[in-house]
């Protein structure tokens, strides 16, 4: 019984991973600094420096102090190597970006998927489990 619940949860998590609609939103450094100290701080950010280097910080392992971004993350475009103790001056940051989930599109995809499943189940039930009269 518990296996069914666990497998159901895994299937839903997989659907959310595959069909969750995310979008990338660029923010300026002053916009990010406003969010940094609020409850809605993003769990991950992408940073592009003026030297054309890309960094990816996850699991909130980054923070801004004074005029520098500190963190533990990955340096992209170099086989995603993990880099610790990254220090990037805010004046050297060209752009920052955060990934947000688009709840409207994701909800619509889920509504269509669940509706299709319900219609399919009802059609199978009607085809196989209802008595039909066959007249000559």
PyMOL commands that set and color helices and strands:
alter all, ss='L'
color gray80, all
select helices_A, chain A and resi 2-19+29-36+90-92+103-129
alter helices_A, ss='H'
color red, helices_A
select strands_A, chain A and resi 22-27+45-49+54-65+68-76+81-89+93-101
alter strands_A, ss='S'
color yellow, strands_A
deselect
rebuild
show_as cartoon
